[in-house]
Amino acid sequence: MTSKFWYLTGLSLKKKIKTKWFFIANILLAILIIGLINVDSIIQFFGGDFDQKTEIVLLNETNYSNIDQTFENYIQEYKQLLTTEYEASIEVYSGNQQNLEKELVDTDKIGIVFSNNEDNYLEAKVISDQKIDTMVYQLLVQVLSATKTEVAMSLTDIDLEELEKINTPVTIDRIILDDASQNEDENMSLIMGTVFPTVILPFFMLVLFLIQMIGTEINEEKSTRSMEIIISNVSPKVHFFSKVLASNVFVITQGILLILYAGIGLFLRNLLATGTNITGSITTEFSEIWQTLVETGFVDQLVYVIPITLILMILSFIAYSLVAGILASMTVNMEDFQQIQTPIIMISLVGYYLAIMAGMFEGSIFIRILSYIPFLSCLLSPALLVIGQINIFDSLISIAVLIVFLYFTIKYGLRIYKVGILNYSTDKMWHRLFKAARNKDV
């Protein structure tokens, strides 16, 4: 019986891996992931240039002769506010506004016309042929405001340094006496900004893929009547566990491949980094992220966060595949399974959104209880653990509850599977399901 189990497991696994769909899908995933990580290099390769200088043409219609130099000085001062490397070339125009507008047509240049304003000292017109990047436009607004302030200072007796002190926002030194609370806030930002998108989202997608995959395979065998031949040679128990094992091995393999694609993408990004990329060298990025993790104490938490998260994920994969296989055995076509799998998907979706909003439930007993519930714990418990909403003991409770859930799912689920796997009736499916679960003789 053991040999038959491994044979069915291997056959099911080969059926999933040795297909054109698997290779094509993974090629597309690899291209997508690697491409997204290196999107700036790709854009540059096809003609995009993140380091291209912004050409600014200044037309001075005021009485202030050094306004171009003032403007350029503030450009250099404020450009660090942008997240990308930014350079601008300043050109002084000697014509009029009408001729300037003609020269800007079909170009990437930005024209700025300074004019006198009796009520407001200075006014400016920003002219361009196409829409200006939002970040660049905001920079220009700040530079123009600073230029106007300096012009106003030259016409009044107000001391520029004193005015700058007055306009400077109050300096606030945030002191949190409870170090745990401070780390909690910092960890919350960290998980929502980096950990959640890179870990929880792919896991959520793999769960949905697992549910769909195991249901499709069982339905295919039932609809083609090949199930009768299989069950005549092996027990439903062996068949059921072979499907569960093969599906989980496949999904875990797919998850490892996704990590591999991301690693290749990061390696290529580091290899191609020249200091001119939109976000700079990947080495610098990782150094900054790692330093933040160390400062917030997150690295120390990884000793127990990673094992707990992996255990919850693996146990949850098994739980989702068990329930999906049991429900699929009671259906006779894919349309029925699509309906019966909806509650499972909705539960996982609730867990996904609760994990997103985990930081909003500080001190909530309700959210702590939800972290114990199977199907939700795999998504919610790690997020709450990292941001300090729950402790290790709570996570261990989640694992224990999940193991108990697996025990009862296997115990009663096998009864349902044995009844449903060769049953092609569509009448009162839920009634048959609960009746089979209560039948100890099956």
C-alpha positions as CSV (number, residue, x, y, z in Angstrom):
1,M,0.0,0.0,0.0
2,T,2.9,2.3,0.7
3,S,4.3,1.8,-2.8
4,K,0.9,2.7,-4.3
5,F,0.7,5.8,-2.2
6,W,4.1,7.0,-3.4
7,Y,3.3,6.0,-6.9
8,L,0.0,8.1,-6.9
9,T,1.9,11.0,-5.2
10,G,4.6,10.9,-7.8
11,L,2.1,10.6,-10.7
12,S,0.0,13.5,-9.4
13,L,3.2,15.6,-9.0
14,K,4.5,14.8,-12.5
15,K,1.1,15.6,-13.9
16,K,1.4,19.1,-12.5
17,I,5.1,19.7,-13.2
18,K,5.7,18.0,-16.5
19,T,3.3,20.2,-18.5
20,K,3.7,23.0,-20.9
21,W,1.5,25.1,-18.8
22,F,3.9,24.8,-15.8
23,F,7.0,25.8,-17.8
24,I,5.3,28.6,-19.7
25,A,3.7,30.0,-16.4
26,N,7.1,29.9,-14.6
27,I,8.9,31.5,-17.5
28,L,6.3,34.3,-17.5
29,L,6.6,34.6,-13.7
30,A,10.4,34.8,-13.9
31,I,10.2,37.4,-16.6
32,L,7.6,39.4,-14.6
33,I,9.4,39.3,-11.2
34,I,12.9,39.9,-12.6
35,G,11.5,42.6,-14.9
36,L,9.7,44.4,-12.0
37,I,12.8,44.4,-9.9
38,N,14.9,45.8,-12.7
39,V,12.2,48.0,-14.3
40,D,14.3,51.1,-14.3
41,S,17.2,49.4,-16.1
42,I,14.7,48.0,-18.7
43,I,13.3,51.5,-19.3
44,Q,16.8,52.9,-19.7
45,F,17.6,50.1,-22.2
46,F,14.7,51.1,-24.4
47,G,15.5,54.7,-24.4
48,G,14.4,56.0,-21.0
49,D,16.9,58.1,-19.1
50,F,16.3,58.7,-15.4
51,D,19.4,60.9,-15.2
52,Q,18.5,63.2,-18.1
53,K,18.9,66.8,-17.0
54,T,15.8,69.0,-16.9
55,E,16.4,72.0,-19.1
56,I,14.9,75.1,-17.6
57,V,14.6,78.3,-19.6
58,L,14.3,81.5,-17.4
59,L,12.7,84.6,-18.8
60,N,13.2,87.6,-16.4
61,E,10.7,90.4,-16.9
62,T,11.3,91.9,-13.5
63,N,13.7,94.5,-12.2
64,Y,15.8,91.9,-10.3
65,S,18.9,91.2,-12.2
66,N,20.2,88.2,-10.2
67,I,17.0,86.2,-10.1
68,D,18.4,83.4,-12.3
69,Q,21.3,82.8,-9.9
70,T,18.9,82.9,-6.9
71,F,16.6,80.3,-8.7
72,E,19.6,78.0,-9.5
73,N,20.9,78.2,-5.9
74,Y,17.5,77.0,-4.6
75,I,17.3,74.2,-7.2
76,Q,20.6,72.8,-5.8
77,E,19.3,73.2,-2.2
78,Y,15.9,71.6,-2.6
79,K,16.7,68.8,-5.1
80,Q,17.5,66.4,-2.4
81,L,13.8,66.3,-1.5
82,L,13.3,64.1,-4.6
83,T,13.8,60.3,-4.3
84,T,15.7,60.2,-7.5
85,E,18.9,61.7,-8.8
86,Y,17.9,65.1,-10.2
87,E,19.9,67.6,-12.3
88,A,18.8,70.7,-14.0
89,S,20.4,73.0,-16.4
90,I,19.5,76.7,-16.3
91,E,19.3,78.8,-19.4
92,V,18.5,82.6,-19.4
93,Y,16.3,83.7,-22.3
94,S,16.5,87.2,-23.7
95,G,13.3,87.2,-25.9
96,N,9.7,87.6,-24.9
97,Q,7.1,85.1,-23.6
98,Q,5.5,84.6,-27.0
99,N,8.8,83.6,-28.7
100,L,9.7,81.4,-25.7
101,E,6.5,79.5,-26.0
102,K,7.2,78.8,-29.7
103,E,10.7,77.5,-28.8
104,L,9.2,75.1,-26.1
105,V,6.9,73.4,-28.6
106,D,7.9,69.7,-29.2
107,T,10.7,69.9,-26.5
108,D,11.1,68.7,-23.0
109,K,12.2,72.1,-21.8
110,I,10.4,74.0,-19.0
111,G,10.0,77.7,-19.4
112,I,9.6,80.0,-16.3
113,V,8.6,83.6,-16.8
114,F,9.2,85.9,-13.8
115,S,7.1,89.1,-13.7
116,N,6.6,92.0,-11.3
117,N,3.6,91.9,-8.9
118,E,2.9,94.9,-6.8
119,D,0.8,93.0,-4.3
120,N,2.9,89.9,-4.0
121,Y,6.4,91.1,-5.1
122,L,6.8,88.4,-7.7
123,E,4.8,86.1,-9.9
124,A,5.8,83.3,-12.2
125,K,4.5,81.3,-15.1
126,V,5.6,77.7,-15.6
127,I,5.3,76.8,-19.3
128,S,5.9,73.3,-20.9
129,D,4.8,71.5,-24.0
130,Q,3.8,68.4,-22.1
131,K,2.8,67.6,-18.6
132,I,5.6,68.0,-16.0
133,D,6.4,65.1,-13.6
134,T,4.5,65.7,-10.3
135,M,7.7,65.4,-8.2
136,V,9.6,67.8,-10.4
137,Y,6.7,70.3,-10.4
138,Q,6.5,70.2,-6.6
139,L,10.2,71.0,-6.5
140,L,9.7,73.9,-8.8
141,V,6.9,75.3,-6.7
142,Q,9.1,75.2,-3.6
143,V,12.0,76.8,-5.4
144,L,9.8,79.5,-6.8
145,S,8.4,80.2,-3.4
146,A,11.9,80.5,-1.9
147,T,13.0,82.7,-4.8
148,K,10.0,85.0,-4.2
149,T,10.9,85.2,-0.5
150,E,14.4,86.3,-1.1
151,V,13.2,88.9,-3.6
152,A,10.8,90.2,-1.0
153,M,13.6,90.4,1.5
154,S,15.7,92.5,-0.8
155,L,12.9,95.1,-0.9
156,T,12.1,95.2,2.8
157,D,14.0,95.7,6.1
158,I,13.1,92.2,7.4
159,D,16.1,90.1,8.1
160,L,16.1,86.9,6.0
161,E,17.6,84.7,8.7
162,E,15.0,85.8,11.2
163,L,12.2,85.2,8.7
164,E,13.5,81.7,8.0
165,K,13.6,81.0,11.7
166,I,10.0,82.1,12.0
167,N,8.8,80.0,9.1
168,T,10.7,77.0,10.1
169,P,8.4,74.3,11.6
170,V,8.7,73.7,15.3
171,T,11.3,71.1,16.2
172,I,9.6,68.1,17.8
173,D,11.7,65.5,19.6
174,R,9.5,62.5,20.1
175,I,10.4,60.7,23.3
176,I,8.6,57.4,24.1
177,L,9.5,56.1,27.5
178,D,8.3,52.6,26.8
179,D,10.9,51.1,24.5
180,A,8.5,48.3,23.6
181,S,5.9,50.8,22.3
182,Q,8.5,52.6,20.3
183,N,9.7,49.4,18.7
184,E,6.1,48.4,18.1
185,D,5.4,51.5,16.0
186,E,8.7,51.1,14.0
187,N,8.0,47.4,13.4
188,M,4.5,48.2,12.3
189,S,5.8,50.5,9.6
190,L,8.4,48.0,8.6
191,I,6.0,45.1,8.2
192,M,3.4,47.1,6.3
193,G,6.1,48.6,4.0
194,T,8.4,45.6,3.3
195,V,7.6,42.3,5.1
196,F,3.9,42.2,4.2
197,P,4.1,42.8,0.5
198,T,7.1,40.4,0.1
199,V,5.9,37.5,2.3
200,I,2.2,37.6,3.0
201,L,0.9,38.5,-0.4
202,P,2.8,35.7,-2.3
203,F,1.6,33.2,0.4
204,F,-2.0,34.4,0.0
205,M,-1.7,33.8,-3.8
206,L,-0.3,30.4,-3.3
207,V,-3.1,29.4,-1.0
208,L,-5.7,30.4,-3.7
209,F,-3.7,28.5,-6.2
210,L,-3.6,25.4,-4.0
211,I,-7.4,25.4,-3.4
212,Q,-8.1,25.7,-7.1
213,M,-5.5,23.1,-8.1
214,I,-6.6,20.2,-5.8
215,G,-10.3,20.8,-6.6
216,T,-9.6,20.8,-10.3
217,E,-7.7,17.6,-10.2
218,I,-10.2,15.6,-8.2
219,N,-13.1,17.0,-10.3
220,E,-11.2,16.0,-13.5
221,E,-10.8,12.4,-12.2
222,K,-14.5,12.2,-11.3
223,S,-15.8,13.7,-14.5
224,T,-13.7,11.4,-16.7
225,R,-14.7,8.4,-14.5
226,S,-11.1,7.5,-14.0
227,M,-11.7,7.8,-10.3
228,E,-13.6,4.4,-10.3
229,I,-10.5,2.7,-11.7
230,I,-8.2,4.4,-9.2
231,I,-10.4,3.6,-6.2
232,S,-10.7,-0.1,-7.3
233,N,-6.9,-0.4,-6.9
234,V,-6.2,1.8,-3.8
235,S,-8.2,2.9,-0.8
236,P,-9.8,6.4,-0.7
237,K,-7.5,7.2,2.2
238,V,-4.4,6.5,0.2
239,H,-5.8,8.4,-2.8
240,F,-6.8,11.4,-0.6
241,F,-3.4,11.7,1.1
242,S,-1.5,11.3,-2.1
243,K,-3.4,14.3,-3.6
244,V,-2.8,16.4,-0.5
245,L,0.9,15.6,-0.4
246,A,1.5,16.1,-4.1
247,S,-0.4,19.4,-4.1
248,N,1.5,20.8,-1.1
249,V,4.9,19.7,-2.5
250,F,4.0,21.4,-5.8
251,V,2.9,24.7,-4.1
252,I,6.0,24.8,-1.8
253,T,8.2,24.1,-4.9
254,Q,6.4,27.0,-6.7
255,G,7.0,29.2,-3.7
256,I,10.7,28.3,-3.7
257,L,10.9,29.1,-7.4
258,L,9.3,32.5,-6.8
259,I,12.0,33.2,-4.2
260,L,14.6,32.1,-6.7
261,Y,13.3,34.4,-9.4
262,A,13.4,37.3,-6.9
263,G,17.0,36.4,-6.0
264,I,18.0,36.4,-9.6
265,G,16.3,39.7,-10.1
266,L,18.1,41.3,-7.2
267,F,21.4,39.8,-8.3
268,L,21.0,41.2,-11.8
269,R,20.0,44.6,-10.3
270,N,23.1,44.6,-8.2
271,L,25.2,43.6,-11.2
272,L,23.7,46.3,-13.4
273,A,23.7,49.0,-10.7
274,T,25.9,52.0,-11.8
275,G,24.7,54.5,-9.3
276,T,22.3,56.1,-11.8
277,N,19.3,53.8,-11.3
278,I,16.1,55.3,-10.1
279,T,16.6,53.9,-6.6
280,G,20.4,53.5,-6.6
281,S,22.5,50.5,-6.0
282,I,20.8,47.5,-4.5
283,T,23.7,47.1,-2.0
284,T,23.0,50.5,-0.6
285,E,19.3,49.8,-0.4
286,F,19.8,46.5,1.5
287,S,22.3,48.2,3.8
288,E,19.7,50.8,4.7
289,I,17.0,48.3,5.2
290,W,19.2,46.0,7.3
291,Q,20.3,48.9,9.4
292,T,16.7,49.8,10.1
293,L,15.9,46.2,11.0
294,V,18.8,46.2,13.5
295,E,17.8,49.5,15.0
296,T,14.2,48.5,15.6
297,G,15.2,45.2,17.1
298,F,13.4,43.3,14.3
299,V,16.5,41.2,13.6
300,D,16.5,39.8,17.1
301,Q,12.8,38.7,16.6
302,L,13.7,36.8,13.4
303,V,15.0,33.9,15.6
304,Y,11.5,33.0,16.5
305,V,9.4,34.8,13.9
306,I,10.7,32.9,11.0
307,P,10.2,29.4,12.5
308,I,6.7,30.2,13.7
309,T,5.7,31.8,10.4
310,L,7.0,28.8,8.4
311,I,5.2,26.3,10.7
312,L,2.0,28.2,10.4
313,M,2.3,28.5,6.6
314,I,3.0,24.8,6.1
315,L,0.3,23.6,8.5
316,S,-2.1,26.1,6.8
317,F,-1.2,24.7,3.3
318,I,-2.1,21.3,4.6
319,A,-5.4,22.5,6.2
320,Y,-6.5,24.3,3.0
321,S,-5.7,21.3,0.8
322,L,-7.5,18.9,3.2
323,V,-10.7,21.0,3.2
324,A,-10.5,21.7,-0.5
325,G,-10.1,18.0,-1.3
326,I,-12.9,17.0,1.0
327,L,-15.3,19.5,-0.6
328,A,-14.2,18.6,-4.1
329,S,-15.0,14.9,-3.4
330,M,-18.7,15.9,-2.9
331,T,-19.0,17.7,-6.2
332,V,-19.4,16.2,-9.7
333,N,-18.2,19.1,-11.9
334,M,-16.0,22.2,-11.7
335,E,-19.0,24.5,-11.5
336,D,-20.1,22.9,-8.2
337,F,-16.6,23.2,-6.8
338,Q,-16.4,26.8,-7.7
339,Q,-19.5,27.4,-5.6
340,I,-18.4,25.3,-2.7
341,Q,-14.9,26.7,-2.5
342,T,-16.2,30.3,-2.1
343,P,-16.5,30.1,1.7
344,I,-12.8,29.0,1.9
345,I,-11.6,31.8,-0.3
346,M,-13.7,34.4,1.6
347,I,-12.2,33.3,4.9
348,S,-8.6,33.6,3.5
349,L,-9.5,37.0,2.0
350,V,-10.7,38.1,5.4
351,G,-7.4,37.0,6.9
352,Y,-5.5,38.8,4.2
353,Y,-7.2,42.2,4.8
354,L,-7.0,41.7,8.6
355,A,-3.3,41.3,8.2
356,I,-3.1,44.5,6.2
357,M,-5.0,46.4,8.9
358,A,-3.3,44.7,11.8
359,G,-1.8,47.9,13.1
360,M,-5.2,49.4,13.6
361,F,-6.3,47.0,16.2
362,E,-3.9,47.9,19.0
363,G,-4.8,46.2,22.3
364,S,-7.9,44.5,20.8
365,I,-8.8,41.2,22.4
366,F,-11.0,40.4,19.4
367,I,-8.1,40.6,16.9
368,R,-6.0,38.4,19.3
369,I,-8.8,35.7,19.3
370,L,-9.0,35.9,15.5
371,S,-5.3,35.1,15.3
372,Y,-6.0,31.7,16.9
373,I,-8.5,30.7,14.2
374,P,-7.3,28.3,11.5
375,F,-7.1,29.8,8.0
376,L,-6.8,33.2,9.6
377,S,-3.8,32.5,11.8
378,C,-1.3,31.9,9.0
379,L,-1.8,35.4,7.8
380,L,-2.7,37.3,10.9
381,S,-0.6,35.8,13.6
382,P,2.9,36.5,12.1
383,A,1.8,40.1,11.3
384,L,0.6,40.7,14.9
385,L,3.7,39.0,16.3
386,V,6.1,41.3,14.5
387,I,4.3,44.5,15.5
388,G,4.0,43.4,19.1
389,Q,0.2,42.9,19.3
390,I,0.6,39.3,20.4
391,N,3.5,37.3,21.9
392,I,5.2,34.0,21.2
393,F,2.7,32.2,23.5
394,D,-0.2,33.5,21.4
395,S,1.5,32.2,18.3
396,L,2.0,28.8,19.9
397,I,-1.7,28.7,20.7
398,S,-2.4,29.4,17.0
399,I,-0.2,26.5,16.0
400,A,-1.8,24.2,18.6
401,V,-5.3,25.1,17.5
402,L,-4.3,24.5,13.9
403,I,-2.9,21.1,14.7
404,V,-6.1,20.1,16.6
405,F,-8.1,21.4,13.6
406,L,-6.0,19.2,11.3
407,Y,-6.7,16.2,13.5
408,F,-10.5,16.5,13.4
409,T,-10.4,17.5,9.7
410,I,-8.6,14.2,8.9
411,K,-10.8,12.2,11.2
412,Y,-14.1,13.3,9.9
413,G,-12.9,14.4,6.5
414,L,-11.9,10.9,5.5
415,R,-15.5,9.7,6.2
416,I,-16.8,12.4,3.8
417,Y,-14.2,11.6,1.2
418,K,-14.9,7.9,1.2
419,V,-18.6,8.6,0.6
420,G,-18.3,11.4,-1.8
421,I,-15.5,10.3,-4.1
422,L,-17.7,7.8,-6.0
423,N,-21.0,9.6,-5.5
424,Y,-22.2,11.5,-8.5
425,S,-25.4,12.8,-7.1
426,T,-25.9,16.5,-6.8
427,D,-28.9,16.4,-4.5
428,K,-28.6,17.9,-1.0
429,M,-24.8,18.0,-1.1
430,W,-24.4,19.7,2.3
431,H,-26.8,17.3,3.8
432,R,-24.8,14.3,2.5
433,L,-21.6,15.9,3.7
434,F,-22.7,16.2,7.3
435,K,-24.3,12.8,7.2
436,A,-21.1,11.2,6.0
437,A,-19.1,13.0,8.7
438,R,-21.3,11.5,11.4
439,N,-21.1,8.0,9.9
440,K,-18.5,6.0,11.9
441,D,-18.9,2.9,9.8
442,V,-17.6,4.5,6.6
